Amino acid sequence: MTATAPLTQTLLNPAAAAIAAEITGTLSLTETVDGLANEAVDELNPLDDPALDALYTDILSGTIIANRTSVPVRFFVEGRTYEVAPLRAIGLELLRNTAVLNLFNCDAAKSDADVGCFWDPYLLTRDNFYEVVIGQQLGQDVLLSLRSAGAPPTHQIWIQNRTGERQTVIVNNELHEIAPAAVSEFSVQPDGTLLIQLRTCIRAGERAVCEWTPQGAETGFYYGLYRTETPGPNNTLIEALTLQAIIGPSGETIQTPPQAFCRLRVPTLNVRSGPGLEFPIIAKIRGTETEPGSVVVVAFDATKTWMQVTERVARDGWVTANPEFILCDEGVANLPVVGQLAAAATPVITTNGASTAAEISSTPPAATAPPAPATDTAATQPSAPVPPSATEAIPEEQTTPTPEPAAVPDGLARIIVNNGFDQKIRFTLDQQYRPERDNLSGEWDLEPGDSVTILVYPGTIAFSVSTAWRGLSGNAELVLAEKEERALWLYFVPDPLEPDRWNLQY
C-alpha cells in the first residue's frame, strides 16, 4: 500500500465526535508509480474501479476464495464456474463438508486450449479460507495455484475487507481505503502493535454522526474487517467496524468464538453488568414498531439462566436467558459457560406464588425501587433490595430517599401500584374495594415507572390493567389481610403458546 491521503487534525483526535476529514484524491492500495511524480498512470488499479465494487457487495462468509494475483482467475466447484477479479475475493456456501475445486491455472482470459493451461483439482474444507497465488512465473505468463491462506510476514498486518462495502481506516495517522473483498497490507515494527482507527456511526434516518474508535492489531496476524449493526435508542442504528483475527503468526486458523443470534419477544430488554437482577442496568436492547430487537450472545453464566452479550452491546453485559422474553437460534447450544455462581442469589417473590428468573425490561428511564418486603431473606441483604415481582423492575437511576410511609390504618390495607411495563397503562379499581372518594372513576393512568398508593378494604380485591399499546388488557385479583401493605408491579408478557397474545402479570 503506497498511496495515502493526509488526515486532518480533527481526525487525529481519538475522541473526535464527527468526521471532519475530506478525501480529495483517489486512494490506491497497491499502485506504485515509477518515474516522474507527474507521470500519468496508464492502467486503472483494479481496486479503484467502482464497477468492480458493485460486483462484490456480498458480505464475505462461508468458504472464502481470495485472488491475491493481478490477473482474473476462474475455477469450478459443485457444478458452477466462478470468475474472480484481480485482488478480490468471494465466499462460497458449500453443500458438503468437503468439495473439490478445479482451478484454471492460467489467466481467466486464456483458453484451456492454450499451451500449458489446464485445470488443477484442490480439496476444499467448508468454511476455510483459501488464496489463489502465482505458483510459477514464465515470462509474461503465470501459472496459478491454490493454497490455504497463510500468515503475513512478521513485520506486516493484513486486513481483508469482508463488509461488502468500501471502507476507510486510519493507520499511522493516514487515511486508507480498503476496497470490498480486497486485502490491504500494512507494515509495522516486528513484535509491535499497530493502532487502527475504525469508524463507528449512529444513524437516524438520513442523518449520521460518526467517530473514530481505536483498535489494536498485532504484527503477523491476518485480520478480517467486519461491520456490525445494533439498534440504538430512539430508533437509531449503530454501525461499527471491527477487526477479528482469522490467521495467527504461525499460520494457525483463529477459531471464531461460538455465538448465537437472539430475538426479543418483548419490546425492550435490560442489559446488566452481571448475571443477576442484583446487578445494575448498563444498557437496553430495543425493537421497533415493525421489527423485534435482536442481540448476539457469546456465553452462559454458571446457572445457564443468563447470557453474555457481545462488547458491541455492552462490555461484560448480561441478559436473561428466559425463553419467555428472548429466543435464540441453534448456536446457543454451543455457547461456553463462564464465571461462577452468583455469590448471593436474589429471591423473587410474586403474588401468585410463581417464581421465574426472567427479566423483561419494564424499567422506567428514571424511577426508584420500592423497599423490599420485610422478609428474613431480604433483611440479610440490605445492599441488594429485592423487587417484589418476578419481572425486572429495578430502576436505572437513584433519587433522594423518601420518608417512610405512615402506618396502615386499622381496618384497612394498602397497595402500591407500580407501572413495571415500558408503555403507559391504566389501572382500574372499583369503588367497592376502597374507602377514599377522591377518584370516583377508579382509574389511574400511569406512565412507565409511575406509581400510586391506594388504601383498600382487606379481603379479596379485583382490578384490571390496560394499555393502548397493542390494545392489551387483563384482570386479576388478590387477597389482603388487615394492615397488610402490598406492592404491585404490573406488566405484560407474551403468551408461550399464542405468540400474538400477551398476559398480565404482577
C-alpha positions in Angstrom: 0.0 0.0 0.0 1.7 3.1 -1.2 -0.8 5.9 -1.9 -2.5 7.6 1.0 -4.4 10.7 1.8 -3.4 13.2 4.6 -5.5 13.3 7.7 -6.7 16.5 9.3 -6.0 17.4 12.9 -9.7 16.7 13.8 -9.3 13.0 12.9 -6.1 12.8 14.9 -8.1 13.4 18.0 -9.0 10.0 19.4 -12.2 11.4 20.9 -13.4 13.1 17.7 -17.1 13.2 17.7 -17.5 13.6 14.0 -15.6 13.0 10.8 -14.1 16.2 9.5 -11.6 14.9 7.0 -12.2 15.2 3.3 -10.5 12.8 0.9 -9.5 14.9 -2.1 -7.6 12.4 -4.1 -8.1 8.9 -5.3 -6.8 6.4 -2.7 -4.8 3.5 -4.1 -4.0 0.4 -2.1 -1.3 -1.3 -4.3 -0.4 1.1 -7.0 3.2 2.2 -7.4 4.1 4.9 -9.9 7.6 4.9 -11.3 9.3 7.8 -12.9 8.4 11.5 -12.6 5.8 12.4 -10.0 3.6 14.0 -12.6 3.7 11.0 -15.0 0.2 9.7 -15.7 -0.8 6.1 -14.8 -2.0 4.3 -17.9 -3.8 1.4 -16.2 -6.6 1.8 -13.7 -5.8 0.0 -10.5 -8.5 -2.8 -10.2 -9.0 -1.8 -6.6 -10.1 1.7 -7.7 -12.8 0.5 -10.1 -16.3 1.4 -8.8 -17.8 -1.0 -11.3 -15.9 -3.9 -9.6 -17.1 -2.7 -6.2 -20.6 -3.2 -7.4 -19.9 -6.8 -8.1 -18.5 -7.5 -4.6 -21.2 -6.2 -2.3 -21.9 -9.5 -0.6 -20.5 -10.0 2.9 -17.7 -12.4 2.8 -18.6 -15.6 4.7 -18.5 -19.3 4.3 -15.6 -20.8 2.3 -13.6 -17.8 1.2 -11.5 -17.8 -2.0 -9.3 -14.8 -2.3 -7.5 -13.9 -5.6 -4.1 -12.5 -4.5 -2.9 -12.0 -8.0 -3.1 -9.2 -10.6 -5.0 -11.4 -13.1 -8.6 -12.7 -13.1 -9.0 -16.3 -12.1 -11.5 -19.0 -12.9 -12.5 -22.1 -11.1 -15.2 -24.8 -11.0 -16.8 -26.2 -7.8 -20.0 -28.1 -7.1 -21.4 -27.7 -10.6 -20.7 -24.0 -11.0 -17.9 -21.9 -12.6 -16.7 -18.8 -10.9 -14.5 -15.9 -12.0 -12.8 -13.6 -9.5 -11.4 -10.2 -10.4 -7.8 -9.4 -9.6 -7.2 -8.8 -5.8 -10.8 -9.6 -4.9 -12.5 -12.5 -3.1 -15.8 -14.4 -2.9 -17.4 -16.6 -0.3 -18.9 -20.0 -1.2 -21.6 -21.8 0.7 -20.6 -25.4 0.2 -23.2 -28.1 0.3 -21.0 -30.6 1.9 -18.1 -30.6 4.4 -15.6 -31.1 1.6 -15.6 -30.4 -2.1 -13.2 -30.5 -5.0 -12.3 -27.1 -6.6 -10.9 -27.3 -10.1 -8.7 -24.2 -10.7 -7.8 -23.0 -14.2 -4.1 -22.4 -13.8 -3.8 -19.6 -16.3 -5.2 -16.1 -16.6 -9.0 -16.5 -16.9 -8.8 -14.6 -20.2 -6.9 -17.5 -21.7 -8.4 -20.8 -23.1 -7.8 -24.3 -21.9 -6.6 -24.9 -25.4 -3.6 -22.7 -24.8 -0.3 -24.4 -24.2 0.4 -25.1 -20.5 -3.2 -24.2 -19.4 -5.2 -26.9 -17.7 -7.4 -27.5 -14.7 -5.9 -28.4 -11.3 -8.0 -30.1 -8.6 -7.8 -29.0 -5.0 -9.7 -30.2 -1.9 -11.7 -27.6 0.0 -13.0 -27.9 3.5 -16.2 -25.9 4.3 -15.8 -22.5 6.0 -12.0 -22.5 5.5 -10.0 -19.6 3.9 -8.0 -20.1 0.7 -5.9 -17.9 -1.6 -5.1 -18.1 -5.3 -1.5 -17.2 -5.8 1.1 -17.3 -8.5 2.7 -20.7 -8.4 5.2 -20.1 -11.2 6.2 -17.1 -13.4 7.1 -18.0 -17.0 8.0 -14.7 -18.7 4.8 -12.7 -19.1 2.7 -15.8 -18.3 1.8 -17.0 -14.8 0.7 -20.4 -13.5 -1.8 -20.2 -10.7 -2.2 -22.4 -7.7 -4.5 -22.6 -4.6 -3.3 -22.7 -1.0 -4.7 -22.3 2.4 -4.4 -18.7 3.5 -1.2 -18.2 5.5 0.2 -15.7 7.9 1.7 -12.4 6.9 5.4 -11.7 7.4 6.3 -10.8 10.9 6.6 -7.1 10.1 3.2 -6.9 8.4 -0.5 -6.9 9.2 -3.0 -8.0 6.6 -6.7 -6.9 6.6 -9.4 -8.3 4.4 -12.5 -6.2 3.9 -15.4 -8.6 4.4 -18.2 -5.9 4.8 -19.3 -5.8 1.1 -18.6 -2.0 1.0 -15.5 0.2 0.5 -14.3 1.2 3.9 -11.9 3.8 5.2 -9.5 3.2 8.2 -6.8 5.3 9.8 -3.3 3.8 10.1 -0.3 5.8 11.3 -2.4 9.0 11.1 -3.2 8.4 7.4 -6.5 7.5 5.7 -6.5 4.3 3.7 -9.4 2.9 1.7 -9.9 -0.8 1.5 -12.0 -2.0 -1.4 -14.7 -4.5 -0.8 -13.4 -8.1 -0.8 -9.8 -6.9 -1.0 -6.8 -7.3 1.2 -4.6 -4.4 2.4 -1.1 -4.9 3.8 0.4 -2.7 6.4 4.0 -2.6 7.6 4.8 -2.3 11.3 7.7 -2.9 13.6 8.2 -6.6 14.4 6.6 -7.7 17.6 4.7 -4.4 17.7 1.1 -3.4 17.9 -0.5 -1.1 15.3 -3.3 1.1 16.4 -6.0 1.2 13.7 -8.9 3.7 13.9 -12.2 2.3 12.8 -15.4 4.2 12.1 -18.5 4.0 14.3 -21.6 5.8 13.2 -25.0 6.4 14.8 -27.7 6.8 12.1 -31.2 8.3 12.5 -33.0 8.3 9.1 -30.8 10.2 6.6 -28.5 11.7 9.2 -25.4 10.1 10.7 -22.9 11.1 13.3 -19.6 9.2 13.2 -16.4 9.0 15.2 -13.1 7.0 15.1 -12.7 4.1 17.5 -9.1 2.7 18.1 -8.4 -1.0 17.9 -5.0 -2.6 18.3 -3.7 -5.1 15.8 -0.6 -7.3 16.3 2.1 -8.0 13.8 2.0 -11.3 11.9 -1.8 -11.5 12.1 -4.3 -11.8 9.2 -7.5 -9.9 10.1 -11.0 -9.7 8.8 -12.8 -6.3 8.7 -16.4 -6.7 9.7 -19.3 -4.4 10.2 -21.9 -4.8 12.9 -25.3 -3.1 13.2 -27.0 -2.7 16.6 -30.4 -1.0 17.2 -29.9 2.1 19.4 -32.1 4.4 21.4 -34.9 6.4 19.7 -35.0 4.3 16.5 -31.3 4.9 15.8 -28.9 2.4 14.3 -25.3 2.0 15.5 -23.0 0.8 12.7 -19.5 -0.1 13.8 -16.4 -1.6 12.1 -14.4 -4.2 14.0 -11.3 -6.3 13.3 -11.3 -10.1 14.0 -8.1 -12.2 13.8 -8.5 -15.0 11.3 -5.0 -16.4 11.0 -2.2 -16.3 13.6 1.5 -15.7 13.1 2.3 -19.4 12.9 -0.4 -19.9 10.2 -2.9 -21.4 12.5 -6.6 -20.5 11.9 -8.1 -18.4 14.7 -11.4 -20.1 15.6 -14.3 -17.7 15.9 -15.8 -17.9 19.4 -19.3 -19.5 19.4 -22.1 -17.1 19.1 -25.9 -17.2 19.0 -28.3 -14.8 17.4 -31.3 -14.0 19.5 -34.5 -12.0 19.0 -36.6 -10.4 21.7 -40.2 -11.4 22.5 -40.7 -8.2 24.4 -40.3 -4.5 23.4 -37.3 -3.9 25.5 -34.8 -6.0 27.4 -32.3 -4.8 30.1 -28.6 -5.4 29.9 -27.0 -5.8 33.3 -23.4 -5.6 34.4 -23.6 -9.2 35.8 -25.7 -12.3 35.6 -28.4 -11.4 38.1 -31.1 -9.0 39.0 -28.9 -7.5 41.7 -26.5 -6.1 39.1 -27.2 -2.5 37.7 -28.6 -1.9 34.3 -25.9 -0.7 31.9 -27.8 -0.8 28.5 -31.1 -1.7 26.9 -32.0 -3.6 23.8 -35.0 -2.3 22.0 -37.0 -3.3 19.0 -39.0 -1.1 16.6 -42.7 -1.0 15.8 -42.1 -3.4 12.9 -39.0 -5.4 14.0 -38.3 -7.1 17.3 -35.0 -6.3 19.0 -32.1 -8.6 18.4 -28.7 -9.3 20.1 -25.7 -11.6 19.7 -24.8 -13.6 22.8 -21.5 -15.4 23.4 -21.7 -17.3 26.7 -23.9 -18.5 29.6 -23.4 -17.9 33.3 -22.9 -20.9 35.6 -26.7 -21.3 36.1 -27.4 -21.0 32.4 -30.2 -18.5 33.2 -28.2 -15.5 31.9 -26.3 -14.9 28.7 -23.4 -12.6 28.0 -23.8 -10.2 25.1 -21.1 -9.0 22.7 -19.0 -6.0 23.6 -20.7 -4.0 20.8 -23.8 -4.0 23.0 -22.1 -3.6 26.4 -18.8 -4.7 27.8 -19.4 -7.5 30.3 -23.2 -7.1 29.7 -25.7 -9.9 30.5 -29.3 -10.5 29.5 -31.8 -13.1 30.8 -32.0 -16.4 29.0 -35.7 -17.0 29.8 -37.4 -18.1 26.5 -40.5 -16.1 27.5 -38.5 -12.9 26.7 -35.8 -14.0 24.3 -35.4 -16.8 21.7 -32.0 -17.8 20.2 -31.0 -19.8 17.2 -29.3 -23.2 17.3 -25.9 -21.6 18.0 -27.0 -21.3 21.7 -26.2 -25.0 22.2 -22.5 -24.3 21.6 -22.1 -21.4 23.9 -19.5 -21.8 26.7 -20.2 -21.4 30.4 -18.2 -18.7 32.1 -17.9 -17.4 35.6 -19.1 -18.8 38.9 -22.5 -19.0 40.5 -23.7 -15.7 41.9 -22.5 -15.1 45.4 -26.0 -14.3 46.7 -29.0 -15.4 44.8 -31.7 -12.8 44.8 -35.1 -14.3 45.8 -38.0 -13.4 43.6 -41.5 -13.1 45.2 -44.8 -13.0 43.3 -48.3 -12.6 44.5 -49.5 -15.8 42.7 -46.8 -18.0 44.3 -44.9 -18.5 41.0 -41.3 -17.7 40.6 -39.2 -17.1 37.5 -35.8 -15.9 36.5 -37.0 -13.9 33.5 -36.3 -10.3 33.1 -38.5 -8.1 30.9 -37.2 -4.6 30.5 -40.0 -2.9 32.3 -37.8 -0.4 34.0 -38.6 3.3 33.5 -36.0 5.8 32.4 -35.9 7.3 35.9 -37.6 5.7 38.9 -36.7 4.4 42.3 -37.1 0.9 43.5 -39.5 0.4 46.3 -38.2 -1.2 49.5 -38.2 -5.0 49.5 -40.9 -6.8 51.5 -39.8 -7.4 55.1 -38.7 -11.0 54.9 -35.9 -12.8 56.6 -34.0 -13.2 53.3 -34.3 -9.5 52.4 -33.2 -8.5 55.8 -29.9 -10.3 55.4 -29.2 -8.5 52.1 -29.7 -4.8 52.7 -27.4 -3.8 49.9 -29.5 -5.5 47.2 -33.2 -4.7 47.6 -35.4 -7.4 46.0 -38.1 -6.4 43.6 -41.5 -7.6 44.6 -42.2 -9.5 41.4 -40.6 -11.9 39.0 -40.2 -9.3 36.4 -37.5 -6.7 36.1 -38.4 -3.5 37.9 -35.2 -2.2 39.3 -34.7 1.5 38.3 -31.8 2.9 36.3 -31.3 5.9 38.5 -31.3 6.7 42.2 -33.2 9.6 43.6 -33.4 11.1 47.1 -34.9 8.6 49.5 -38.5 9.4 50.6 -39.7 9.2 54.2 -41.2 6.0 55.4 -45.0 6.0 54.7 -47.4 6.2 57.6 -48.7 3.0 59.1 -51.7 1.4 57.5 -54.8 2.5 59.4 -56.7 -0.1 61.4 -59.4 -2.0 59.4 -57.7 -1.2 56.1 -54.9 -2.5 53.8 -52.7 -0.7 51.3 -51.5 -1.4 47.8 -48.7 0.4 45.9 -49.4 0.1 42.2 -46.3 0.4 40.0 -46.2 0.5 36.2 -43.5 -2.0 35.5 -44.2 -2.0 31.8 -42.4 0.2 29.2 -45.7 1.6 27.9 -48.4 3.8 29.5 -51.0 1.7 31.4 -54.4 2.3 33.0 -55.1 0.8 36.4 -58.8 0.3 37.3 -60.1 -0.5 40.8 -63.8 -0.3 41.7 -65.0 2.0 44.5 -66.4 -1.0 46.5 -62.8 -2.0 47.3 -61.5 1.3 48.6 -62.7 3.9 51.2 -61.4 7.0 49.6 -63.7 9.1 47.4 -61.2 11.4 45.7 -61.2 9.3 42.5 -64.8 8.3 41.7 -63.8 6.9 38.3 -61.5 4.4 39.9 -58.9 4.8 37.1 -55.3 5.8 37.3 -53.1 6.4 34.2 -49.5 5.6 34.9 -46.5 6.3 32.7 -43.6 3.8 32.8 -42.2 3.9 36.3 -45.1 5.8 37.8 -46.8 4.5 41.0 -49.9 5.3 43.1 -50.7 4.3 46.7 -54.3 3.3 47.4 -56.0 2.4 50.7 -58.3 -0.7 50.3 -60.5 -2.8 52.4 -58.9 -6.1 53.5 -60.1 -9.3 51.8 -60.3 -10.1 48.1 -60.0 -7.2 45.7 -60.2 -7.3 41.9 -58.6 -4.9 39.5 -57.9 -4.5 35.8 -55.0 -3.2 33.7 -55.0 -2.0 30.1 -52.7 -0.2 27.7 -53.2 1.3 24.3 -50.0 -0.5 23.1 -51.4 -3.4 21.1 -54.7 -3.0 22.9 -53.6 -5.2 25.7 -55.7 -5.7 28.9 -56.1 -8.1 31.7 -57.9 -8.8 35.0 -56.6 -10.1 38.3 -57.4 -10.3 42.0 -55.5 -10.7 45.2 -56.3 -11.3 48.9 -55.0 -8.8 51.5 -55.0 -9.1 55.3 -55.8 -6.2 57.6 -53.0 -3.7 57.9 -51.1 -5.5 55.1 -49.2 -3.5 52.5 -48.6 -5.0 49.1 -46.5 -3.5 46.2 -47.8 -4.5 42.8 -45.5 -4.3 39.7 -47.7 -4.6 36.7 -46.5 -5.7 33.3 -47.5 -7.8 30.3 -45.6 -10.8 28.8 -46.1 -12.9 25.6 -48.1 -16.0 26.0 -45.8 -19.0 25.5 -48.4 -20.8 23.4 -50.1 -18.0 21.5 -47.5 -15.6 20.0 -50.0 -12.8 19.4 -51.4 -12.9 22.9 -49.9 -11.1 26.0 -50.8 -11.9 29.6 -51.0 -9.6 32.6 -48.6 -10.4 35.4 -47.8 -8.8 38.7 
